Amino acid sequence: MSGDYGPPPGPPPTSAAPGKEQQHKWQVAVPDTALFPPPPAFFSGYDRSPANNASEEDAEAGEAWCEQYPLLPPQPLPVQALQAQAAHEISLLLPQGFRGTLAASAPGVWEGRTDVMARDSCVIGYPPMYSAATQSPLVTGRAFKMYYEVHIRKDSRRDEVDLGLGFTALPYPNFRMPGWHRGSLAVHGDDGRKYINDRWGGKDFTEPFVVGQTVGIGMSLAPRGDGTINVDIWFTRDGKLVGGWNLHEESDAEQDLPVTGLEGLHDLSCAIGMFDQNSFEVIFDPKKWKYQDSF
């Protein structure tokens, strides 16, 4: 929707002269903001718990939003967006009403801050880190990996890190933390739990995040040979692999909601959630990761 998200800086690309290859600048890969519908016009406060929980009213608003805006099928990405993705130049799109600052500080690196009492929000990246149309293991026959890190800077709130990092299919309600609704998963820093389409309490996974740490999350999608995709998620702290899970390993038909949107059949974007006071860097450039696994 026009006006909900500011485009990346820089002028739009111009057409190349006949017979000459066009030179693209990753920073001007302007997303189609129609993929990111606006949030509703109302919010409500937090209900405090040992960690944090948004109100039931906000949860219901998120569910209603998802009903209104169903998951999109895979979207063919323009060459420019694919080049930006390959160069790890992911643009982060500000949610409407975002209370804080967010800006690119170097190629493949963003710096952000949120204010005290900032509400739940989800910063979504463009282009998607995974394009089902071109990178699906069912198309290429090869595994595909994606990963990024978030450094929690020391001027963050020290008693609790109110950040979550994960992935989401599009669109996603950007007034909600990632992992709370369909097509999304995340690890949350305030309680260390993993959330996969789970607007309730999540599942035990790791220790809460700590100021000064660098945490990372990745997904690996590989062909199974039976026409389906195996999806594994892994999590790191300060460059060390500390946990992970298979998307389907703990599925309980009576308690767990579907993982539709995360199974490799939809485009997937990074999703960084936050509320209250935080100071952080988002790192897409592999040369600057603490976790140096071979991709």
N, C-alpha and C positions, 0 to 999 in steps of 0.2 A: 504494500500500500504506500502510495507516495507520501513522503514526509516522515514515515515511521523509522527509517534507517538512513543515515547519511552514507553516500557512496564513498568508496576509497578516494584519496586525493589524486589530483591530476586530471588532465583533459582526456576526453575519449579518444580511442585510437583512430587513426586515419587510414584510408584505404591505400594499399601499396600501389606503386606505379605499375602499369602493365609490364609483365615479364620479370618483375622483381619480387623477391620474397619479402613479405611483410615482417617488420621487426616489431615484436610485441613487448610491452612493459607489463610485468605481472601486476604491478600496483594499480593498474587501471582496468583490471578485469571487473567490471561493474556487475554486481549480481542483479538478478531479476527479483526485486523486492516483493513481487506478488507471491513469491513462495513463502513469505513470512507475514501472515495475516496479523492484525493488531490484537492486543489483549482487550478484555472487556474494560469498561470504564471505571470499575470499582475494585478496591482491594480491602482487606481487613488485616488486623494485626496478628502477632504471633501468640500462640499458647505455649508457655514455657514448660519444659520437661527436662529430664537429665541431659538430653541434647536439645533439639528444637523441633517444633512441629508447626506448620502453618495451620490456619483455622480450617474447619470443615467447609466453611463457605468458600474459601479459596480453592480447596480440593474439588468441590462440586463445580466451581467456575472453570477449572482446568479440564474436567471431564466434559462439560458442555462445549467448551472450545474445541476439543478433539472431535466431538460429534459433528460440529459445524464444519470443521476443516479436516476431512479424511486424509490419510496418507496419500502422497502423490506417487504415481508410477515412476520408474526410472526416467530421468530427464537427459536427453542427449546434451552433452556439454560442448560448447563451442571450443575451437582449437585454442583460443586464448585462455580459457578457463583450465583446460587440460595442461597447458604449459605452466600456468601459475601453480597448479597442483604439483606438477613434477618438480618445480623449483622450490616447493615448500613455502610459497608465498600465499598463505591463507589470510584472508581479510576477516576480521572479527566485526560483527554487526551489532551495534548498540540496541538493546531493547528500548522500547518507548518508556519514558519515565526513569531511565537509569540514573541513579544518584552516585556519581563518581566520575572518573576520567579513564579513558582507554585510548591508547595511541600506539602505532608502530614505532619502535625505538631503533630497529635495525632490520635488515632483511630477515624474515622468518622469526622475528621476536616482537612481542607486544608487551607493553607495561600498563598496568591498571591499578586503580584504587577505588574502593567504595567507601561511602560515608557511614558514620555511626547511624544506626537505625535504618539503613538502606533496606528496602524490601527484597523479597525473593526475586531473582532475575536469572535468566539463562542467556549467555552470550553464545551465539551460533556462528560457525565459520562458513565462509564461501571462498572458493568453490568447495564442494564436498570433498572429504578426504578419500572417499571411495565412490566411484561411478559404476553402478551395476551394469550400465549399458556397454561399457568398454573394459572394465576390470574384473568382472565376475569370473570366478574360477570355472564356471560353466561355459563361459565364452572363450577364455584363454587356455583353459586346461592347467593353469598354474595357481599356486597359492598367492595370496595378496596380503600384505601386512601394512598396518598404519599405526602410528604412535606419535604422541607428543608429551611434553613435560610442562609442569607448572612449578615455578620456584616461589615459595612463600617468603616474602621479604621480611626482614627483621623489624620493620616499623608497622607490621600488622598487629592486630589485637593479640596479646600474648597468652591469654588464658584459654582461647578457643579459636580454631581456624574454621571459619564459616564459608568454606569453598567446597565445591564438588566438581569432579571432572569425569567426562564420559563421552558418549557418542549418541547421536539421534538420527533417525529418519526424519524426513521433512513432510509437512511443517510440524513445529513443536510450539506449545504455548510458552512464550519467552518471559512470562511472569511467574513461572514455576521452576523449581530446581530440576535439573536433568535426572532421569531415572524414575520420576514420579508418574509418568503417563506412558501411553502406548508408543512403541517404536523407539524407546530410549533406555539406556542403562548408564549408571554412574556409581562412583565411590564417593561418599561424602566425608568431609574432613572432621565435622563436629562429633560424629559417633563412630567413624571407621566402618560403617556398614555399606554393603552393596545394595543398590536399588535397581530392579529391572521391571519396568512397568508396575511399580509398587508405590502407591501413594500413602502407605501406612508406615510400618516400622523398619522395613528393610531386613536384611539378613546379616548376621555377624560375618565379618570378613577380615578386618585388620585393625590396628590401633589407630586412634584419632591422629590427624595430621599435627605436625609440630612446626612452630615458627622457625624459619631458617632452613627447613628441608626443601628438597626438590622431589616432587612426586610425579610419576608418569603412568599413563594408561595406553594400552595398545590392543588391537584386535587382529587376529589372524583368520583368514577365510581360505579354506582349501577344499578342492573337489573330493567327494567321497567315492565316486565311481558308480553311484546309483542314481545320479541326477540330482543329488542334494549337496548342500555345502556344510562342511564342518566349521563351526565358529568357536574360537578360543579367545578369551580375554586375559590379559596379564597386567600386573601392577608392579611398579617399582618405587623404591625410596633411595634417594641419593645414589642412583646408578646401580642398585642391586635389585634383582628380581625377588619379590617377597610374597607373591601370591598370584592366583589366577583361578579361572574356572571355565568349564565348557558351557556354552549357552544352554544346552539341554540337560546337563548332568543332574540337576536337582529339581527337575520339573515335577510338580505335584498337581495333578489334574484337579484336585479338590481345593487347593489353596492358591496356586500360582496362576497369574493371568498369562495370556498368550505372549509370545515373544515376536509376534508378527512385526515386520519392519526391520528386525535385527538379523535376519537369517541370510543376508547377502543378496536379497532380491530387490532391495531398495537402495537408493543413494544414502550415504551416511556422512554426516558432518560432525566435527568436534562440537562438544557442548560443555561449556564451563559455567557452573552455577555459583551464585554468591548471594550473601545477604550480610547486613551489618558492616563492620569495619574490616577491610582487608587491603593488603598491598601485595602485589604479585607480578610475576612475569610469565607469559605463555610462550613456550619455545617450540617452534616447528622445525627449525634448522637442525638437521642431524649432527652437524659438526659441533653444535653447542649442547648436545644432550650429555647428561652424565651417564646414561645407560647406552653403552656402545655394543649392542647386539648387531650381528650381521643381518642386513635386510636383503 
